[in-house]
Amino acid sequence: MARGSTRPTSRDVAQAAGVSQAAVSLVLGDKWRGRVSEPTAQRVRDAARRLGYRPNLAARNLRLGRTRTVLLVVPALTTEFFAEVYTGAARVAAQHGFGVVLYPSPEGVGPARDPFASAQAALDGVIASSMAADALTAIRGDQLPLVMLDSDPEGSLGAATVNLDITDGIRQVADHLLALGHRRFLHLAADVPSWTFEIRARALAARLADTPGTTLRTARAPISVDGALAATETALAAPGPRPTALVCDDDKLAVGAYKAARRAGLRVPDDLSVTGLDDLGLATAIDPELTTVRLDAELFGERGMRALLAVMEGRTPEEGDIPVHLVVRGSTAPPPPPHD
């Protein structure tokens, strides 16, 4: 469109895509599923992009009674990680005149009660962690513009997904332990049915499979210190050669593993190296301090909110996983020499 000409309208988009204005509204409002075919929806998006069409958000807010409120659905707030996700999301939201309502699923994961009499009437969009995805159907959040965090991009409920590069984080952990000489691994896995934990197990198994002579056992535990303590105690007492490296899905699990090692008369890291994932405050509160993968939770929240704004405005969200990096501290060392 020539510089200085009038701003393109939804009628221009409809004409360019060969559809009705109603179809344009459905597609750009992300309410097209089940009413407009995918090829037609793509045609509308392409036409809008080509024309440089931007919905008049102020007019749309007045017309539809928008509240400029977004819901952030997370597991129960048992760590500071999701509090930092909220901080990042709220900062970006405020810059665009939106508020963020934090909704911790009361059961941690699984279904939750509707926090609003009518979520669709009270909200403009939803950001949800895959760990609390089941709560979405209860609040009808899956019928609103939706961005999923830590979710499988191939099978996501959302119009967009935002992920941390957990696969690379696990690779960094494995490479560090392998370079120290470890070959007998125990994976203390979070006993939570969530994609983010499934990819940790897959990434670890795949990396160790590339190195001859490695063994990998798995113990599952709820994400609690007591659960990790019990699971690690059982695993360390199992018959066969004892593992020399313990890879934990979460820093809280690593704390339970420390306690189990101590009870078994083992020293961290002399007898058993332990790693975590998150780099929560407790990673430096324990002794020795924990080698773990730092996840930028605030950036995670920022990217989630930016992606939701893009979805609501009919733009393509930023692509690519958020980088993570290993922080090496005192909980990892070469394995003890083999006994004769």
C-alpha atoms as a printed R data frame, in Angstrom:
    type eleno elety resid chain resno       x       y      z
1   ATOM     1    CA   MET     A     1   0.000   0.000  0.000
2   ATOM     2    CA   ALA     A     2   1.406   3.421 -0.966
3   ATOM     3    CA   ARG     A     3   2.757   5.702  1.753
4   ATOM     4    CA   GLY     A     4   0.148   8.202  2.876
5   ATOM     5    CA   SER     A     5  -2.802   6.145  1.680
6   ATOM     6    CA   THR     A     6  -5.574   5.180  4.078
7   ATOM     7    CA   ARG     A     7  -5.004   2.453  6.615
8   ATOM     8    CA   PRO     A     8  -6.137  -0.986  5.356
9   ATOM     9    CA   THR     A     9  -9.448  -2.211  6.786
10  ATOM    10    CA   SER     A    10 -10.860  -5.660  7.482
11  ATOM    11    CA   ARG     A    11 -12.940  -5.162  4.319
12  ATOM    12    CA   ASP     A    12  -9.679  -4.832  2.315
13  ATOM    13    CA   VAL     A    13  -8.406  -8.062  3.878
14  ATOM    14    CA   ALA     A    14 -11.680  -9.844  3.130
15  ATOM    15    CA   GLN     A    15 -11.565  -8.700 -0.495
16  ATOM    16    CA   ALA     A    16  -7.909  -9.738 -0.905
17  ATOM    17    CA   ALA     A    17  -8.548 -13.162  0.629
18  ATOM    18    CA   GLY     A    18 -11.871 -13.695 -1.166
19  ATOM    19    CA   VAL     A    19 -13.817 -14.192  2.075
20  ATOM    20    CA   SER     A    20 -16.442 -12.356  4.142
21  ATOM    21    CA   GLN     A    21 -15.584  -9.752  6.771
22  ATOM    22    CA   ALA     A    22 -17.045 -12.105  9.360
23  ATOM    23    CA   ALA     A    23 -14.462 -14.735  8.377
24  ATOM    24    CA   VAL     A    24 -11.685 -12.159  8.748
25  ATOM    25    CA   SER     A    25 -12.926 -11.285 12.253
26  ATOM    26    CA   LEU     A    26 -13.037 -14.960 13.240
27  ATOM    27    CA   VAL     A    27  -9.545 -15.674 11.964
28  ATOM    28    CA   LEU     A    28  -7.816 -12.574 13.345
29  ATOM    29    CA   GLY     A    29  -9.711 -12.958 16.638
30  ATOM    30    CA   ASP     A    30  -8.471 -16.561 16.819
31  ATOM    31    CA   LYS     A    31 -12.022 -17.915 16.971
32  ATOM    32    CA   TRP     A    32 -12.036 -19.609 13.573
33  ATOM    33    CA   ARG     A    33 -11.501 -23.244 14.582
34  ATOM    34    CA   GLY     A    34 -14.511 -25.319 13.625
35  ATOM    35    CA   ARG     A    35 -16.002 -22.435 11.611
36  ATOM    36    CA   VAL     A    36 -13.363 -21.652  8.981
37  ATOM    37    CA   SER     A    37 -11.070 -24.152  7.237
38  ATOM    38    CA   GLU     A    38  -7.323 -24.047  7.904
39  ATOM    39    CA   PRO     A    39  -6.481 -23.122  4.250
40  ATOM    40    CA   THR     A    40  -8.995 -20.240  4.398
41  ATOM    41    CA   ALA     A    41  -7.609 -19.071  7.747
42  ATOM    42    CA   GLN     A    42  -4.106 -19.103  6.302
43  ATOM    43    CA   ARG     A    43  -5.297 -17.126  3.283
44  ATOM    44    CA   VAL     A    44  -6.740 -14.471  5.602
45  ATOM    45    CA   ARG     A    45  -3.525 -14.290  7.655
46  ATOM    46    CA   ASP     A    46  -1.434 -14.009  4.490
47  ATOM    47    CA   ALA     A    47  -3.660 -11.236  3.125
48  ATOM    48    CA   ALA     A    48  -3.516  -9.328  6.421
49  ATOM    49    CA   ARG     A    49   0.272  -9.602  6.497
50  ATOM    50    CA   ARG     A    50   0.603  -8.567  2.847
51  ATOM    51    CA   LEU     A    51  -1.604  -5.495  3.332
52  ATOM    52    CA   GLY     A    52  -0.002  -4.581  6.644
53  ATOM    53    CA   TYR     A    53  -3.417  -4.771  8.322
54  ATOM    54    CA   ARG     A    54  -3.494  -4.172 12.081
55  ATOM    55    CA   PRO     A    55  -6.776  -4.476 14.007
56  ATOM    56    CA   ASN     A    56  -7.890  -1.257 15.690
57  ATOM    57    CA   LEU     A    57  -7.470  -2.566 19.232
58  ATOM    58    CA   ALA     A    58  -9.007   0.455 20.936
59  ATOM    59    CA   ALA     A    59 -12.185   0.224 18.865
60  ATOM    60    CA   ARG     A    60 -12.295  -3.530 19.291
61  ATOM    61    CA   ASN     A    61 -11.954  -3.197 23.068
62  ATOM    62    CA   LEU     A    62 -14.949  -0.857 23.187
63  ATOM    63    CA   ARG     A    63 -17.022  -3.005 20.843
64  ATOM    64    CA   LEU     A    64 -16.317  -6.301 22.559
65  ATOM    65    CA   GLY     A    65 -16.062  -5.025 26.110
66  ATOM    66    CA   ARG     A    66 -12.453  -6.180 26.440
67  ATOM    67    CA   THR     A    67 -10.975  -5.988 29.917
68  ATOM    68    CA   ARG     A    68  -7.326  -6.003 28.790
69  ATOM    69    CA   THR     A    69  -6.738  -8.795 31.272
70  ATOM    70    CA   VAL     A    70  -4.685 -11.940 30.726
71  ATOM    71    CA   LEU     A    71  -4.748 -15.093 32.856
72  ATOM    72    CA   LEU     A    72  -1.472 -16.872 33.680
73  ATOM    73    CA   VAL     A    73  -2.209 -20.497 34.618
74  ATOM    74    CA   VAL     A    74   0.655 -22.247 36.435
75  ATOM    75    CA   PRO     A    75   1.114 -25.177 38.801
76  ATOM    76    CA   ALA     A    76   0.688 -24.418 42.506
77  ATOM    77    CA   LEU     A    77   3.383 -21.915 43.497
78  ATOM    78    CA   THR     A    78   5.714 -24.246 45.355
79  ATOM    79    CA   THR     A    79   8.905 -22.608 44.034
80  ATOM    80    CA   GLU     A    80   9.935 -19.112 43.034
81  ATOM    81    CA   PHE     A    81  10.263 -20.208 39.374
82  ATOM    82    CA   PHE     A    82   6.662 -19.431 38.387
83  ATOM    83    CA   ALA     A    83   6.670 -16.272 40.504
84  ATOM    84    CA   GLU     A    84   9.503 -15.042 38.272
85  ATOM    85    CA   VAL     A    85   7.584 -16.140 35.158
86  ATOM    86    CA   TYR     A    86   4.714 -13.954 36.410
87  ATOM    87    CA   THR     A    87   7.062 -11.005 37.020
88  ATOM    88    CA   GLY     A    88   8.314 -11.153 33.432
89  ATOM    89    CA   ALA     A    89   4.844 -11.538 31.926
90  ATOM    90    CA   ALA     A    90   3.392  -8.707 34.035
91  ATOM    91    CA   ARG     A    91   6.225  -6.333 33.058
92  ATOM    92    CA   VAL     A    92   5.559  -6.763 29.313
93  ATOM    93    CA   ALA     A    93   1.780  -6.682 29.853
94  ATOM    94    CA   ALA     A    94   1.997  -3.357 31.712
95  ATOM    95    CA   GLN     A    95   3.936  -1.813 28.823
96  ATOM    96    CA   HIS     A    96   0.932  -2.612 26.585
97  ATOM    97    CA   GLY     A    97  -1.831  -1.610 28.996
98  ATOM    98    CA   PHE     A    98  -2.714  -5.150 30.100
99  ATOM    99    CA   GLY     A    99  -2.996  -6.658 33.546
100 ATOM   100    CA   VAL     A   100  -2.062 -10.251 34.424
101 ATOM   101    CA   VAL     A   101  -4.102 -12.361 36.834
102 ATOM   102    CA   LEU     A   102  -2.062 -15.224 38.297
103 ATOM   103    CA   TYR     A   103  -4.004 -18.454 38.674
104 ATOM   104    CA   PRO     A   104  -2.105 -21.258 40.412
105 ATOM   105    CA   SER     A   105  -3.907 -24.543 39.779
106 ATOM   106    CA   PRO     A   106  -4.820 -25.560 43.356
107 ATOM   107    CA   GLU     A   107  -3.900 -29.202 42.867
108 ATOM   108    CA   GLY     A   108  -0.551 -28.279 41.317
109 ATOM   109    CA   VAL     A   109  -1.480 -30.113 38.149
110 ATOM   110    CA   GLY     A   110  -4.828 -31.322 36.894
111 ATOM   111    CA   PRO     A   111  -8.317 -29.780 36.727
112 ATOM   112    CA   ALA     A   112  -9.114 -26.588 38.574
113 ATOM   113    CA   ARG     A   113 -12.235 -24.597 39.387
114 ATOM   114    CA   ASP     A   114 -13.270 -21.667 37.203
115 ATOM   115    CA   PRO     A   115 -11.730 -18.527 38.798
116 ATOM   116    CA   PHE     A   116 -14.304 -16.348 37.005
117 ATOM   117    CA   ALA     A   117 -18.042 -16.693 36.547
118 ATOM   118    CA   SER     A   118 -17.302 -16.652 32.823
119 ATOM   119    CA   ALA     A   119 -13.650 -16.767 31.885
120 ATOM   120    CA   GLN     A   120 -14.374 -15.822 28.291
121 ATOM   121    CA   ALA     A   121 -16.232 -12.686 29.339
122 ATOM   122    CA   ALA     A   122 -13.560 -11.646 31.833
123 ATOM   123    CA   LEU     A   123 -10.376 -12.376 29.877
124 ATOM   124    CA   ASP     A   124  -8.696 -11.430 26.638
125 ATOM   125    CA   GLY     A   125  -6.215 -14.311 26.571
126 ATOM   126    CA   VAL     A   126  -4.460 -17.046 28.513
127 ATOM   127    CA   ILE     A   127  -0.829 -18.093 29.057
128 ATOM   128    CA   ALA     A   128  -0.549 -21.576 30.548
129 ATOM   129    CA   SER     A   129   2.194 -23.940 31.642
130 ATOM   130    CA   SER     A   130   1.848 -27.457 30.276
131 ATOM   131    CA   MET     A   131   2.024 -28.701 33.882
132 ATOM   132    CA   ALA     A   132  -1.346 -27.026 34.518
133 ATOM   133    CA   ALA     A   133  -2.861 -27.639 31.071
134 ATOM   134    CA   ASP     A   134  -5.748 -29.731 32.383
135 ATOM   135    CA   ALA     A   135  -7.055 -26.656 34.188
136 ATOM   136    CA   LEU     A   136  -7.715 -24.974 30.824
137 ATOM   137    CA   THR     A   137 -10.814 -26.974 29.961
138 ATOM   138    CA   ALA     A   138 -12.368 -26.174 33.338
139 ATOM   139    CA   ILE     A   139 -11.953 -22.417 32.785
140 ATOM   140    CA   ARG     A   140 -12.658 -22.620 29.031
141 ATOM   141    CA   GLY     A   141  -9.227 -21.112 28.479
142 ATOM   142    CA   ASP     A   142  -8.778 -23.323 25.431
143 ATOM   143    CA   GLN     A   143 -11.452 -21.224 23.678
144 ATOM   144    CA   LEU     A   144  -9.529 -17.971 24.150
145 ATOM   145    CA   PRO     A   145  -6.317 -16.751 22.497
146 ATOM   146    CA   LEU     A   146  -3.867 -19.117 24.157
147 ATOM   147    CA   VAL     A   147  -0.094 -19.422 24.466
148 ATOM   148    CA   MET     A   148   1.378 -22.564 26.025
149 ATOM   149    CA   LEU     A   149   4.637 -22.580 27.994
150 ATOM   150    CA   ASP     A   150   6.932 -25.638 28.168
151 ATOM   151    CA   SER     A   151   4.710 -27.584 25.777
152 ATOM   152    CA   ASP     A   152   5.116 -29.860 22.781
153 ATOM   153    CA   PRO     A   153   4.971 -27.539 19.743
154 ATOM   154    CA   GLU     A   154   3.543 -30.407 17.670
155 ATOM   155    CA   GLY     A   155   0.617 -31.204 19.968
156 ATOM   156    CA   SER     A   156  -0.050 -27.906 21.731
157 ATOM   157    CA   LEU     A   157  -3.529 -26.630 22.502
158 ATOM   158    CA   GLY     A   158  -2.290 -23.095 21.993
159 ATOM   159    CA   ALA     A   159  -1.980 -20.804 19.015
160 ATOM   160    CA   ALA     A   160   1.721 -20.535 19.953
161 ATOM   161    CA   THR     A   161   4.210 -22.233 22.266
162 ATOM   162    CA   VAL     A   162   7.173 -20.745 24.124
163 ATOM   163    CA   ASN     A   163   9.862 -23.112 25.386
164 ATOM   164    CA   LEU     A   164  13.157 -23.059 27.220
165 ATOM   165    CA   ASP     A   165  15.826 -25.149 25.500
166 ATOM   166    CA   ILE     A   166  15.619 -27.903 28.125
167 ATOM   167    CA   THR     A   167  17.005 -30.502 25.706
168 ATOM   168    CA   ASP     A   168  20.223 -28.516 25.390
169 ATOM   169    CA   GLY     A   169  20.332 -28.005 29.165
170 ATOM   170    CA   ILE     A   170  20.248 -31.754 29.760
171 ATOM   171    CA   ARG     A   171  22.927 -32.228 27.084
172 ATOM   172    CA   GLN     A   172  25.129 -29.724 28.913
173 ATOM   173    CA   VAL     A   173  24.646 -31.657 32.175
174 ATOM   174    CA   ALA     A   174  25.460 -34.994 30.513
175 ATOM   175    CA   ASP     A   175  28.518 -33.597 28.713
176 ATOM   176    CA   HIS     A   176  29.847 -32.139 31.980
177 ATOM   177    CA   LEU     A   177  29.429 -35.435 33.876
178 ATOM   178    CA   LEU     A   178  30.835 -37.537 31.024
179 ATOM   179    CA   ALA     A   179  33.882 -35.264 30.793
180 ATOM   180    CA   LEU     A   180  34.483 -35.825 34.517
181 ATOM   181    CA   GLY     A   181  34.562 -39.558 33.810
182 ATOM   182    CA   HIS     A   182  31.126 -40.693 34.992
183 ATOM   183    CA   ARG     A   183  29.600 -43.718 33.301
184 ATOM   184    CA   ARG     A   184  27.005 -44.997 35.828
185 ATOM   185    CA   PHE     A   185  24.035 -42.621 35.916
186 ATOM   186    CA   LEU     A   186  20.822 -42.440 37.912
187 ATOM   187    CA   HIS     A   187  18.066 -40.153 36.630
188 ATOM   188    CA   LEU     A   188  15.847 -38.858 39.438
189 ATOM   189    CA   ALA     A   189  12.825 -38.045 37.298
190 ATOM   190    CA   ALA     A   190   9.843 -35.895 38.307
191 ATOM   191    CA   ASP     A   191   6.790 -38.142 38.547
192 ATOM   192    CA   VAL     A   192   4.610 -35.637 36.708
193 ATOM   193    CA   PRO     A   193   2.883 -36.463 33.384
194 ATOM   194    CA   SER     A   194   4.140 -33.427 31.485
195 ATOM   195    CA   TRP     A   195   5.979 -32.922 28.195
196 ATOM   196    CA   THR     A   196   8.669 -30.810 29.843
197 ATOM   197    CA   PHE     A   197   9.719 -33.786 31.982
198 ATOM   198    CA   GLU     A   198   9.371 -36.320 29.179
199 ATOM   199    CA   ILE     A   199  11.912 -34.431 27.058
200 ATOM   200    CA   ARG     A   200  14.407 -34.411 29.949
201 ATOM   201    CA   ALA     A   201  14.312 -38.207 30.062
202 ATOM   202    CA   ARG     A   202  14.563 -38.497 26.271
203 ATOM   203    CA   ALA     A   203  17.457 -36.025 26.013
204 ATOM   204    CA   LEU     A   204  19.459 -37.736 28.764
205 ATOM   205    CA   ALA     A   205  18.943 -41.240 27.355
206 ATOM   206    CA   ALA     A   206  19.839 -40.076 23.829
207 ATOM   207    CA   ARG     A   207  23.043 -38.318 24.940
208 ATOM   208    CA   LEU     A   208  24.267 -41.232 27.066
209 ATOM   209    CA   ALA     A   209  23.462 -43.724 24.305
210 ATOM   210    CA   ASP     A   210  26.123 -41.976 22.214
211 ATOM   211    CA   THR     A   211  28.833 -42.877 24.753
212 ATOM   212    CA   PRO     A   212  29.854 -46.548 24.990
213 ATOM   213    CA   GLY     A   213  30.033 -48.098 28.450
214 ATOM   214    CA   THR     A   214  27.409 -45.900 30.104
215 ATOM   215    CA   THR     A   215  24.487 -47.228 32.147
216 ATOM   216    CA   LEU     A   216  21.340 -45.300 33.022
217 ATOM   217    CA   ARG     A   217  18.765 -46.173 35.652
218 ATOM   218    CA   THR     A   218  15.646 -44.131 36.425
219 ATOM   219    CA   ALA     A   219  13.904 -43.482 39.744
220 ATOM   220    CA   ARG     A   220  10.660 -41.463 39.798
221 ATOM   221    CA   ALA     A   221   9.641 -39.097 42.581
222 ATOM   222    CA   PRO     A   222   7.040 -36.388 43.211
223 ATOM   223    CA   ILE     A   223   8.578 -32.917 43.203
224 ATOM   224    CA   SER     A   224   9.156 -32.768 46.939
225 ATOM   225    CA   VAL     A   225  12.169 -33.187 49.201
226 ATOM   226    CA   ASP     A   226  10.602 -36.158 51.032
227 ATOM   227    CA   GLY     A   227   9.579 -37.861 47.775
228 ATOM   228    CA   ALA     A   228  13.076 -37.447 46.341
229 ATOM   229    CA   LEU     A   229  14.648 -38.696 49.578
230 ATOM   230    CA   ALA     A   230  12.588 -41.908 49.557
231 ATOM   231    CA   ALA     A   231  13.117 -42.600 45.836
232 ATOM   232    CA   THR     A   232  16.876 -41.992 46.029
233 ATOM   233    CA   GLU     A   233  17.281 -44.147 49.146
234 ATOM   234    CA   THR     A   234  15.567 -47.039 47.355
235 ATOM   235    CA   ALA     A   235  17.632 -46.556 44.184
236 ATOM   236    CA   LEU     A   236  20.958 -46.380 46.027
237 ATOM   237    CA   ALA     A   237  20.159 -49.565 47.943
238 ATOM   238    CA   ALA     A   238  19.307 -51.521 44.770
239 ATOM   239    CA   PRO     A   239  21.585 -54.459 43.833
240 ATOM   240    CA   GLY     A   240  24.382 -53.959 41.304
241 ATOM   241    CA   PRO     A   241  27.069 -51.284 40.893
242 ATOM   242    CA   ARG     A   242  26.089 -48.022 42.543
243 ATOM   243    CA   PRO     A   243  25.626 -44.971 40.266
244 ATOM   244    CA   THR     A   244  28.284 -42.287 40.543
245 ATOM   245    CA   ALA     A   245  26.227 -39.457 39.025
246 ATOM   246    CA   LEU     A   246  22.660 -38.470 39.890
247 ATOM   247    CA   VAL     A   247  20.832 -36.221 37.385
248 ATOM   248    CA   CYS     A   248  17.775 -34.562 38.973
249 ATOM   249    CA   ASP     A   249  14.893 -33.036 37.012
250 ATOM   250    CA   ASP     A   250  14.559 -30.193 39.506
251 ATOM   251    CA   ASP     A   251  16.621 -28.505 42.241
252 ATOM   252    CA   LYS     A   252  14.113 -29.548 44.909
253 ATOM   253    CA   LEU     A   253  14.657 -33.196 43.946
254 ATOM   254    CA   ALA     A   254  18.406 -32.655 44.331
255 ATOM   255    CA   VAL     A   255  17.911 -31.551 47.951
256 ATOM   256    CA   GLY     A   256  16.155 -34.852 48.715
257 ATOM   257    CA   ALA     A   257  18.977 -36.697 46.931
258 ATOM   258    CA   TYR     A   258  21.572 -34.966 49.160
259 ATOM   259    CA   LYS     A   259  19.723 -36.174 52.265
260 ATOM   260    CA   ALA     A   260  19.503 -39.732 50.897
261 ATOM   261    CA   ALA     A   261  23.217 -39.781 50.079
262 ATOM   262    CA   ARG     A   262  24.094 -38.582 53.566
263 ATOM   263    CA   ARG     A   263  21.894 -41.259 55.160
264 ATOM   264    CA   ALA     A   264  23.611 -43.891 53.014
265 ATOM   265    CA   GLY     A   265  27.013 -42.715 54.270
266 ATOM   266    CA   LEU     A   266  27.954 -41.178 50.916
267 ATOM   267    CA   ARG     A   267  29.615 -37.816 50.381
268 ATOM   268    CA   VAL     A   268  28.609 -35.335 47.666
269 ATOM   269    CA   PRO     A   269  30.578 -35.039 45.365
270 ATOM   270    CA   ASP     A   270  33.331 -37.465 46.474
271 ATOM   271    CA   ASP     A   271  31.137 -40.574 46.228
272 ATOM   272    CA   LEU     A   272  28.177 -39.234 44.267
273 ATOM   273    CA   SER     A   273  27.907 -36.238 41.938
274 ATOM   274    CA   VAL     A   274  24.472 -34.544 41.912
275 ATOM   275    CA   THR     A   275  22.999 -32.064 39.402
276 ATOM   276    CA   GLY     A   276  19.751 -30.098 39.394
277 ATOM   277    CA   LEU     A   277  17.740 -28.025 36.969
278 ATOM   278    CA   ASP     A   278  16.250 -24.516 37.533
279 ATOM   279    CA   ASP     A   279  18.937 -22.711 39.586
280 ATOM   280    CA   LEU     A   280  16.495 -21.759 42.325
281 ATOM   281    CA   GLY     A   281  17.619 -19.947 45.466
282 ATOM   282    CA   LEU     A   282  18.083 -23.221 47.312
283 ATOM   283    CA   ALA     A   283  20.802 -24.280 44.822
284 ATOM   284    CA   THR     A   284  23.257 -22.066 46.721
285 ATOM   285    CA   ALA     A   285  21.640 -22.620 50.130
286 ATOM   286    CA   ILE     A   286  22.781 -26.252 50.326
287 ATOM   287    CA   ASP     A   287  26.316 -27.510 50.916
288 ATOM   288    CA   PRO     A   288  28.071 -28.201 48.638
289 ATOM   289    CA   GLU     A   289  26.371 -25.695 46.338
290 ATOM   290    CA   LEU     A   290  24.497 -27.387 43.495
291 ATOM   291    CA   THR     A   291  25.653 -27.746 39.902
292 ATOM   292    CA   THR     A   292  22.477 -26.987 37.968
293 ATOM   293    CA   VAL     A   293  21.002 -25.536 34.765
294 ATOM   294    CA   ARG     A   294  19.977 -21.906 35.007
295 ATOM   295    CA   LEU     A   295  16.588 -21.145 33.437
296 ATOM   296    CA   ASP     A   296  15.706 -17.485 32.860
297 ATOM   297    CA   ALA     A   297  12.185 -17.566 34.303
298 ATOM   298    CA   GLU     A   298  11.527 -13.828 33.879
299 ATOM   299    CA   LEU     A   299  12.525 -13.938 30.208
300 ATOM   300    CA   PHE     A   300  10.273 -16.999 29.857
301 ATOM   301    CA   GLY     A   301   7.334 -14.937 31.164
302 ATOM   302    CA   GLU     A   302   8.243 -11.965 28.954
303 ATOM   303    CA   ARG     A   303   8.378 -14.138 25.838
304 ATOM   304    CA   GLY     A   304   5.081 -15.788 26.770
305 ATOM   305    CA   MET     A   305   3.346 -12.416 27.088
306 ATOM   306    CA   ARG     A   306   4.881 -11.081 23.868
307 ATOM   307    CA   ALA     A   307   3.712 -14.209 22.057
308 ATOM   308    CA   LEU     A   308   0.160 -13.760 23.384
309 ATOM   309    CA   LEU     A   309   0.087 -10.113 22.266
310 ATOM   310    CA   ALA     A   310   1.200 -11.256 18.807
311 ATOM   311    CA   VAL     A   311  -1.509 -13.932 18.675
312 ATOM   312    CA   MET     A   312  -4.199 -11.436 19.726
313 ATOM   313    CA   GLU     A   313  -3.056  -8.995 17.036
314 ATOM   314    CA   GLY     A   314  -2.782 -11.592 14.271
315 ATOM   315    CA   ARG     A   315   1.034 -11.435 14.123
316 ATOM   316    CA   THR     A   316   3.489 -14.341 14.087
317 ATOM   317    CA   PRO     A   317   5.168 -14.708 17.497
318 ATOM   318    CA   GLU     A   318   8.945 -14.766 17.870
319 ATOM   319    CA   GLU     A   319  10.341 -18.242 17.185
320 ATOM   320    CA   GLY     A   320  13.170 -20.229 18.759
321 ATOM   321    CA   ASP     A   321  13.695 -21.719 22.208
322 ATOM   322    CA   ILE     A   322  15.157 -19.621 25.035
323 ATOM   323    CA   PRO     A   323  18.805 -20.599 25.703
324 ATOM   324    CA   VAL     A   324  19.747 -22.093 29.089
325 ATOM   325    CA   HIS     A   325  23.170 -22.705 30.585
326 ATOM   326    CA   LEU     A   326  24.906 -24.961 33.052
327 ATOM   327    CA   VAL     A   327  26.243 -23.430 36.279
328 ATOM   328    CA   VAL     A   328  29.017 -25.648 37.675
329 ATOM   329    CA   ARG     A   329  29.371 -25.585 41.471
330 ATOM   330    CA   GLY     A   330  30.629 -27.940 44.162
331 ATOM   331    CA   SER     A   331  28.248 -30.897 43.795
332 ATOM   332    CA   THR     A   332  30.058 -32.498 40.838
333 ATOM   333    CA   ALA     A   333  33.539 -34.072 40.684
334 ATOM   334    CA   PRO     A   334  35.224 -37.070 39.028
335 ATOM   335    CA   PRO     A   335  33.806 -40.422 40.161
336 ATOM   336    CA   PRO     A   336  35.548 -42.335 42.971
337 ATOM   337    CA   PRO     A   337  38.145 -44.901 41.824
338 ATOM   338    CA   PRO     A   338  36.671 -48.389 41.332
339 ATOM   339    CA   HIS     A   339  37.055 -50.820 44.241
340 ATOM   340    CA   ASP     A   340  39.291 -53.821 43.674
